[in-house]
Structures are given as structure tokens and as C-alpha cells.
């Protein structure tokens, strides 16, 4: 049974002045079952950000084995807006709940404001 875990940076916000901007998202694909399966990763629906993939985009995962795949995004000269890239993970043989899709989001804004929230202490 495949288990896909996300880590790294899947969503970010930057300004035009802070570019070039880089971020790395990771998927760990683990096999918790007792039979091997093949996973295949495809990148779909890109909007001006196409990840560079580090790791195998298709491989056999044996029982108790885990595989990590990284997606590096390097953004430069992007205008204000929201940019998206979809990652699709399929399995063979077909397994219920797959394919799964994961989104990498990058928002380029005019300005980022800091917000400070007051500390609240409750006496019970």
C-alpha cells in the first residue's frame, strides 16, 4: 500500500523585488504493504513555474522501502499573480485512492506586510 508524504515548501509568497526566488518541495513515497508497486510522477497544469525534478519519476517500490522525489522551483521575472504547478502520482497496479495530485503554489505580490498579534494569557 503506497503512502505519499509531503514535506518542504509547497506554498510561498514573494515580491518582484525578492526574485529570483527558489523553493523545494518533497514527496516521500513509502510502501507499507507486502507487494511491490510502481509509481509514476507527472507534472501537469503548469503556469509559468515548472519544477526541476530530482529523483526517479518512475520506479518500483518494494515492501518497507521509501523513495524521495524533490521538486525545485526557481522563479525569476514573474509579474504579480498566482502561479501553480500540479504534481500527479499514479501507481501500477492501480490502487484505490490513486492517482493523487499535489499543488505547488507561488504568489507574487506587490508588498508583504508583517502582522503582529498580541499574546493572550488565559487564567483558568
Buried (B, 14 or more C-beta within 10 A) or exposed (E): BBEBEEEEBBEBEBBBEEBEBEBBBBBEBBBEBEEEBEBBBEBEEEEBBEBEBEBBEEBEBEEEEEBBBBBEBBBEEBEEEEBBBBBBBBBEEEBEEBBBEBEBBBBBBEEEEEEEEEEEEEEE
